[in-house]
Amino acid sequence: MSWDIAPLFVRKDDQIEGMTYLLTLCVRVMTLIEFVVQRSLKEEKTGLSGMHPENRRKIKEKPSAERILKAFSRISLTIITDQAGNVIVRSLKTLSNLQREIIQRLNLDPFVYHGLEN
Protein backbone atom coordinates (compact mmCIF):
# COMPACT_ATOMS: atom_id res chain seq x y z
CA MET A 1 0.00 0.00 0.00
CA SER A 2 1.39 3.39 -0.94
CA TRP A 3 0.63 6.55 1.02
CA ASP A 4 2.07 8.99 -1.48
CA ILE A 5 0.74 12.49 -1.26
CA ALA A 6 -0.40 14.24 -4.41
CA PRO A 7 1.53 17.38 -5.34
CA LEU A 8 0.41 20.45 -3.46
CA PHE A 9 0.11 23.57 -5.53
CA VAL A 10 0.08 26.92 -3.80
CA ARG A 11 -0.27 30.05 -5.86
CA LYS A 12 -1.10 32.88 -3.49
CA ASP A 13 1.57 34.62 -1.45
CA ASP A 14 -0.19 33.92 1.84
CA GLN A 15 -0.42 30.21 0.96
CA ILE A 16 3.30 30.10 0.18
CA GLU A 17 4.10 31.94 3.40
CA GLY A 18 1.88 29.62 5.45
CA MET A 19 3.36 26.51 3.86
CA THR A 20 6.88 27.81 4.56
CA TYR A 21 6.00 28.40 8.23
CA LEU A 22 4.46 24.94 8.51
CA LEU A 23 7.45 23.20 6.94
CA THR A 24 9.86 25.19 9.12
CA LEU A 25 7.91 24.17 12.22
CA CYS A 26 8.02 20.51 11.13
CA VAL A 27 11.79 20.62 10.68
CA ARG A 28 12.20 22.22 14.13
CA VAL A 29 10.04 19.56 15.79
CA MET A 30 11.92 16.74 14.03
CA THR A 31 15.27 18.26 15.05
CA LEU A 32 14.11 18.58 18.66
CA ILE A 33 12.88 14.96 18.76
CA GLU A 34 16.18 13.71 17.37
CA PHE A 35 18.24 15.87 19.74
CA VAL A 36 16.34 14.89 22.91
CA VAL A 37 16.42 11.14 22.16
CA GLN A 38 20.10 11.18 21.18
CA ARG A 39 21.04 13.21 24.28
CA SER A 40 19.18 10.76 26.53
CA LEU A 41 20.95 7.81 24.92
CA LYS A 42 24.34 9.51 25.20
CA GLU A 43 23.82 10.33 28.89
CA GLU A 44 23.06 6.69 29.64
CA LYS A 45 25.73 5.39 27.21
CA THR A 46 23.22 3.13 25.51
CA GLY A 47 21.27 2.80 22.27
CA LEU A 48 17.90 1.76 20.92
CA SER A 49 17.39 -1.69 19.46
CA GLY A 50 14.61 -2.46 17.02
CA MET A 51 15.13 0.64 14.89
CA HIS A 52 16.15 -1.37 11.82
CA PRO A 53 13.43 -3.63 10.41
CA GLU A 54 16.04 -5.73 8.60
CA ASN A 55 18.00 -6.33 11.83
CA ARG A 56 15.96 -5.83 15.03
CA ARG A 57 18.98 -6.60 17.25
CA LYS A 58 21.12 -3.80 15.84
CA ILE A 59 21.61 -1.06 18.41
CA LYS A 60 21.42 2.55 17.23
CA GLU A 61 23.17 5.12 19.45
CA LYS A 62 22.19 8.08 17.26
CA PRO A 63 18.79 7.34 15.69
CA SER A 64 17.57 9.87 13.15
CA ALA A 65 14.25 11.65 13.55
CA GLU A 66 13.02 9.74 10.50
CA ARG A 67 13.77 6.38 12.16
CA ILE A 68 12.23 7.54 15.43
CA LEU A 69 9.01 8.60 13.72
CA LYS A 70 8.99 5.45 11.59
CA ALA A 71 8.85 3.44 14.83
CA PHE A 72 5.34 4.89 15.28
CA SER A 73 4.13 4.26 11.73
CA ARG A 74 2.09 1.20 12.68
CA ILE A 75 0.04 2.70 15.50
CA SER A 76 -3.68 2.91 14.93
CA LEU A 77 -6.77 4.29 16.60
CA THR A 78 -10.05 2.57 15.78
CA ILE A 79 -13.27 4.45 16.43
CA ILE A 80 -16.62 2.70 16.08
CA THR A 81 -19.71 4.89 15.97
CA ASP A 82 -23.41 4.21 15.70
CA GLN A 83 -25.62 5.60 12.93
CA ALA A 84 -26.17 8.81 14.88
CA GLY A 85 -22.42 9.41 15.07
CA ASN A 86 -22.10 8.61 18.76
CA VAL A 87 -18.83 6.91 19.67
CA ILE A 88 -19.38 3.36 20.89
CA VAL A 89 -15.79 2.10 21.10
CA ARG A 90 -12.33 3.69 20.83
CA SER A 91 -9.41 1.29 20.68
CA LEU A 92 -5.68 1.92 20.42
CA LYS A 93 -3.06 -0.56 19.34
CA THR A 94 -0.74 -1.40 22.25
CA LEU A 95 2.65 0.32 22.18
CA SER A 96 5.73 -1.80 21.54
CA ASN A 97 8.67 -1.76 23.95
CA LEU A 98 10.58 0.44 21.49
CA GLN A 99 7.72 2.95 21.27
CA ARG A 100 7.42 3.09 25.07
CA GLU A 101 11.16 3.67 25.40
CA ILE A 102 11.10 6.49 22.84
CA ILE A 103 8.21 8.19 24.65
CA GLN A 104 10.13 7.84 27.92
CA ARG A 105 13.32 9.28 26.38
CA LEU A 106 11.32 12.25 25.08
CA ASN A 107 10.25 12.89 28.70
CA LEU A 108 6.61 12.54 27.71
CA ASP A 109 3.88 11.08 29.86
CA PRO A 110 2.49 7.84 28.33
CA PHE A 111 -0.94 9.49 28.71
CA VAL A 112 -0.04 11.46 25.56
CA TYR A 113 -0.72 8.24 23.67
CA HIS A 114 -3.20 6.45 25.91
CA GLY A 115 -5.29 9.62 26.28
CA LEU A 116 -6.37 9.25 22.66
CA GLU A 117 -8.48 6.30 23.71
CA ASN A 118 -10.67 8.41 26.02
C-alpha positions in Angstrom: 0.0 0.0 0.0 1.4 3.4 -0.9 0.6 6.6 1.0 2.1 9.0 -1.5 0.7 12.5 -1.3 -0.4 14.2 -4.4 1.5 17.4 -5.3 0.4 20.5 -3.5 0.1 23.6 -5.5 0.1 26.9 -3.8 -0.3 30.0 -5.9 -1.1 32.9 -3.5 1.6 34.6 -1.4 -0.2 33.9 1.8 -0.4 30.2 1.0 3.3 30.1 0.2 4.1 31.9 3.4 1.9 29.6 5.5 3.4 26.5 3.9 6.9 27.8 4.6 6.0 28.4 8.2 4.5 24.9 8.5 7.5 23.2 6.9 9.9 25.2 9.1 7.9 24.2 12.2 8.0 20.5 11.1 11.8 20.6 10.7 12.2 22.2 14.1 10.0 19.6 15.8 11.9 16.7 14.0 15.3 18.3 15.0 14.1 18.6 18.7 12.9 15.0 18.8 16.2 13.7 17.4 18.2 15.9 19.7 16.3 14.9 22.9 16.4 11.1 22.2 20.1 11.2 21.2 21.0 13.2 24.3 19.2 10.8 26.5 20.9 7.8 24.9 24.3 9.5 25.2 23.8 10.3 28.9 23.1 6.7 29.6 25.7 5.4 27.2 23.2 3.1 25.5 21.3 2.8 22.3 17.9 1.8 20.9 17.4 -1.7 19.5 14.6 -2.5 17.0 15.1 0.6 14.9 16.1 -1.4 11.8 13.4 -3.6 10.4 16.0 -5.7 8.6 18.0 -6.3 11.8 16.0 -5.8 15.0 19.0 -6.6 17.3 21.1 -3.8 15.8 21.6 -1.1 18.4 21.4 2.5 17.2 23.2 5.1 19.4 22.2 8.1 17.3 18.8 7.3 15.7 17.6 9.9 13.2 14.2 11.6 13.6 13.0 9.7 10.5 13.8 6.4 12.2 12.2 7.5 15.4 9.0 8.6 13.7 9.0 5.5 11.6 8.9 3.4 14.8 5.3 4.9 15.3 4.1 4.3 11.7 2.1 1.2 12.7 0.0 2.7 15.5 -3.7 2.9 14.9 -6.8 4.3 16.6 -10.0 2.6 15.8 -13.3 4.5 16.4 -16.6 2.7 16.1 -19.7 4.9 16.0 -23.4 4.2 15.7 -25.6 5.6 12.9 -26.2 8.8 14.9 -22.4 9.4 15.1 -22.1 8.6 18.8 -18.8 6.9 19.7 -19.4 3.4 20.9 -15.8 2.1 21.1 -12.3 3.7 20.8 -9.4 1.3 20.7 -5.7 1.9 20.4 -3.1 -0.6 19.3 -0.7 -1.4 22.2 2.6 0.3 22.2 5.7 -1.8 21.5 8.7 -1.8 24.0 10.6 0.4 21.5 7.7 3.0 21.3 7.4 3.1 25.1 11.2 3.7 25.4 11.1 6.5 22.8 8.2 8.2 24.7 10.1 7.8 27.9 13.3 9.3 26.4 11.3 12.2 25.1 10.3 12.9 28.7 6.6 12.5 27.7 3.9 11.1 29.9 2.5 7.8 28.3 -0.9 9.5 28.7 0.0 11.5 25.6 -0.7 8.2 23.7 -3.2 6.5 25.9 -5.3 9.6 26.3 -6.4 9.3 22.7 -8.5 6.3 23.7 -10.7 8.4 26.0 
